[in-house]
Amino acid sequence: MPTDINNLAGLSKANQPAELSSVMVPLLKGVVYRDDEPRRWADLLSLKSQITDYIAVLGLQLILDEAEGYAFVRSRPADDDSSASESAGGDLVPATPVPKLVSRRPLSLPVSLLLALLRKRLAEFDASGSETRLVLSLEQIVEMMRLFLPDGSNEVKLVNQIETHISKVIKLGFLRLLKATSPGEPATYEVRRIIKAFIDAQWLSELDARLATYQLALTPADNETG
């Protein structure tokens, strides 16, 4: 029987790299959600320390929110990359900056506006304490953005433009298009709670000023007088 136990222990160790890879690859590609992938989420929690050590070599850090149920990786802050090391002679030598594996993508003004409005709506939703998932219809999102976009007589064009912005936010991972339950049903979207990790409370406290800036920037110059 001791031989069987040893073989079982060896098998468990042999499987661990495969389990680590099954979590690492999705993390390096995007976000892992507890609700979408419960088994992978369980592996992520059990391998948290190994994952943290592994991605540190790549200049990344693990962002894991067990309460909200999401995890992703991002580049370490610049302060961590510029830490100094001690040479053999006792002098402090600046560490070589780690190249950024996760690139930053600039956002258009309308997409930034939509993200700000979604974050504000999620904060109001959480304050009400009624549900756990914030679901918005296309019509609701259009009405949210209409106040900040230039007035126009072409309603179809406006909706099409907003749908384009929504598609970009879906690709960024902050919205998810929900499946229709019946033919012809209007589109509905779930606001992914990971948006809270990118737009924090301090940013949110300055939201009114930011929204005023968006509105001013999106107002056509020909509306000015003088």
N, C-alpha and C positions, 0 to 999 in steps of 0.2 A: 504493500500500500504506500510506503514512503515514496517509491518511484513514481506512482501515479500523481501524488501531490506535487512533486517536483516538476513533472511534465506540465501540470496544470498551471503552475506559477510561471513557467517559461512561456507558455502559450499566452498568458495574460500580458506579459511584458512585450511579446512579439506583436500583439494587437494594438498596443498603445500608440506607436507611430502612425498607424493607419487611422486611429481615432483622432489623433492630433491633426493629421492632414485633412481629414474630413471637416474639421472646424476651421483650420487656418485658411484654407482656400476660399471658402465663402466670406470670411472676415476680410481678406485682402481685396475681395471683389466689391464688397458693399456691407450692408447691415444684416445682422442675424436677429430675427424676431422670435421671441418665445412662442407666441401664438401660431406663427406660421410653421415653425420647425421645432416642436417640443423635444424630440429626441436629440437633435443637434444642440439645442439649448442646454440640455442636461449634460452632454459631453463637454460643452464650453465651461460650465460651472465647475465640473470635476477637474478640468485641465487648466483652470484659470492661471495658476502659478507658472506652469510650463509655457503657456501662450505668452504671458507677460514677459518672461525671460527671453523667449524666442524673438518676439517682435522688437524688443529693446535693441537688439543687434542691428536692426534695420532702421533705427531712429524713429520708431513708432511707439505709441502708447495705446493701451486698451481702455476704451470707455465702455463701462458696463453698468447698466442701471437695472437692477433686479426688480425694483418696484414697478417700473414702467415696462420692463420686458424687452429691452433691446441692447445690442452691443455692436460696436464698430471700432475701427482703429483710425488714428490720425497722427500726424507728425508731432513729435515732441515740441514743446515751446522752445523758442530760440535760446532762452536762458539755460536750458538743459544741454543744448548742443555746444555752448561756448564755455563749458566748465573747464577749468585748468587742471593739469596734472603735474605731479612733481617729478623732475628729472633725477638722474643718478647723483647729480651734484647738489641737489637740494633746491634748485631754482624752479619757479613755477613756469610751466610751458603751456601756452594755450592749446586746448585740444583741437584736433582737426574737425571742422564742421561736418556733420553727417549730411550727405545729399538727401534732398526731400524725395521720398518715394511716393507720397500722396501729393499730387499737384492741386493748386487752388484754381478755381474757375471763376472768372469775372461774371457777374450777373447783370442782365439788363435792368433798367430802372423799373419797368412794369413787373418783372419777375420779383425783384426785391420788394416792391410794394405789395404784391400778392402774398409773399412770405410773411411780411409784417402784419398784414390783415388777418391771415390765418392764425398767427401766434396770438394776436389780440383776442380773436374769437375763441381760441382754445383756453386762454386764461379766464375769460368770462364763463365759459362752459364749465371749467373745473370749479369755479367759485359757486356755481349753482348746485353742484354735487348731485346731479340727477342721474347721469349715465357715466359710463366709462369710455365710450367711443363717440367721438364727434363726427357726425356724418352730415355733409352739406350737399345740396343739389346744385346743378349748374346755374339755375336761376338765382340761388342765394349768393353764389360767388360773383356772378355778374353784378348783382345789386351792391355787393360790397365794394367792387372796384369802380362802378359807374361814377361815384362821387368824385373820384380823383382823375378820371380820364377826360380828355377834351369832349365837349358836346358835339354830337353829330346826328344827322338825320337818318343815317343808314344803320338801323338796329342790327341787321344781319351781319354786317361787317364788324360791328363792335363785338358781337357774341363770338364770331370766328376768331378775332384777335385774342379775346380772353381765353378761348379754348386752346389757342396756341401757347399762351403763357401757362395754362394749367398743365399741358403736356410736358413742358419743361420742368415744372415743379414735381410732376410724377417721376420723371427720370432722375431728379435729384433725390427722390425717396421720401418727400415730405407729404405727398398725397398718394392715395391708392384708389384707382377706379374700381368700384364695386360691380359685381355681376348683376345684370338686370334679372328680376324675378319673373317678368312677363314681357312679351314683345311690345315694343313701342314705349317702354317705360323710360322716363327722363333719366339722364345720367346722374349718378350720385357718387360722392367721393368721401373717403375716410381721411381725416387729418391724422397723419402718423405722429405719435407722441415724441418721436425723436427730434422733432422741431424744437423742443424745449432745450435740447442739448446745444443747439446752435444759436438760439435767441434766448439769452438768459434774463433773469429778473431785472438786472440793472439796465439792460438794453430796452426792456419792455417799459421801464419807468420813464424813459425818454421818448416813448413812442409818439406821443402827441406832437412833439416838436419835429420828429422825423416825418410823420405823415404830412405836416404842413410843408416841409421841404419837398416831399414827393409831389404834392399838389401844385406847388409853385413851379417845379421843374417840368411838369407835364402840361402846364398851361401854355397854349400857343402864344408866341411873342406878338402876333398881330392883334391880340386882344388888349394890348397895352395902349394907353392914350398918351398924348403929349408930344 
